[in-house]
Amino acid sequence: AQKITQTQPGMFVQEKEAVTLDCTYDTSDQSYGLFWYKQPSSGEMIFLIYQGSYDEQNATEGRYSLNFQKARKSANLVISASQLGDSAMYFCAMREGYSGAGSYQLTFGKGTKLSVIP
Amino acid sequence: DAMVIQNPRYQVTQFGKPVTLSCSQTLNHNVMYWYQQKSSQAPKLLFHYYDKDFNNEADTPDNFQSRRPNTSFCFLDIRSPGLGDAAMYLCATSRDGTGEREKLFFGSGTQLSVL
């Protein structure tokens, strides 16, 4: 079974509007971390935001916020006031708590391609 | 100010001809990773180093090897590239390896083409 599922291969959003990118995850660990990365066409993966499984508040970083619903195992990324420079691939990823050999693994979803329309 | 540097940005090799991709970091991080990312797919971890300790993922083909001569540098060697090895190769680092909060820092990647 996939550990990270991103169901939206592509999304369009009007400039200055907000957009939500979906991510659901699957783990039996109690302790885990969820990450969102942005990958522009240049190729570099850029860290955006982090949410820990025990964090009670939803994470926010500037225009990025994470809508964390633990019971539903979802960690959706919300981008407010979209800009043209936000056009990129967005990857949701999970890191499970220390469990031996797998502890270094950051598991990625397949990504969502976001296009911001002027 | 690049912290994780990958060279070259684009690499073309011939089928079966060994190729080496390089990665360097200025962060002094303990852990270095190599990910393979094929077109329209998620990055897939090949292996990582914790200091000098090499850790191979179970499904990484034997064709892929890695070297880490010092903290700053890590190399990915593909001994006999096949057409299926054409991909983006991403190098990443983290300060430590354990714990769910460890953030990875990535380089810009090397796009490998196999002719």
Contacts between the chains, C-beta under 8 A, distances in Angstrom:
chain1	res1	chain2	res2	distance
A	4	B	42	7.6
A	31	B	100	5.7
A	32	B	100	5.1
A	33	B	100	3.5
A	33	B	101	5.4
A	33	B	102	7.7
A	35	B	103	7.0
A	35	B	104	8.0
A	37	B	106	7.7
A	42	B	108	6.0
A	43	B	9	7.9
A	43	B	88	6.1
A	43	B	90	7.7
A	43	B	108	4.9
A	43	B	109	3.9
A	43	B	111	7.1
A	44	B	106	5.8
A	44	B	107	6.7
A	44	B	108	4.3
A	44	B	109	6.8
A	45	B	43	7.5
A	45	B	90	6.5
A	45	B	92	7.4
A	45	B	104	7.6
A	45	B	106	3.8
A	46	B	106	7.6
A	47	B	103	5.6
A	47	B	104	7.4
A	47	B	105	7.3
A	50	B	101	7.0
A	50	B	103	6.5
A	52	B	100	6.5
A	52	B	101	6.3
A	53	B	100	7.1
A	91	B	42	6.8
A	91	B	43	7.5
A	95	B	100	4.9
A	95	B	101	7.9
A	95	B	102	6.6
A	96	B	100	6.6
A	97	B	99	7.4
A	97	B	100	5.0
A	98	B	98	4.7
A	98	B	99	6.2
A	98	B	100	7.9
A	101	B	55	7.4
A	103	B	97	6.7
A	103	B	98	5.1
A	103	B	99	7.8
A	104	B	31	6.7
A	104	B	33	7.4
A	104	B	45	7.9
A	104	B	48	5.4
A	104	B	50	7.4
A	104	B	55	6.8
A	104	B	97	4.7
A	104	B	98	7.5
A	105	B	45	5.8
A	105	B	57	8.0
A	106	B	45	7.3
A	106	B	104	5.7
A	107	B	42	8.0
A	108	B	42	4.0
A	108	B	43	5.1
A	108	B	44	8.0
A	109	B	42	5.9
A	110	B	40	7.5
A	110	B	41	6.4
A	110	B	42	5.0
A	111	B	40	7.9
A	111	B	42	6.5
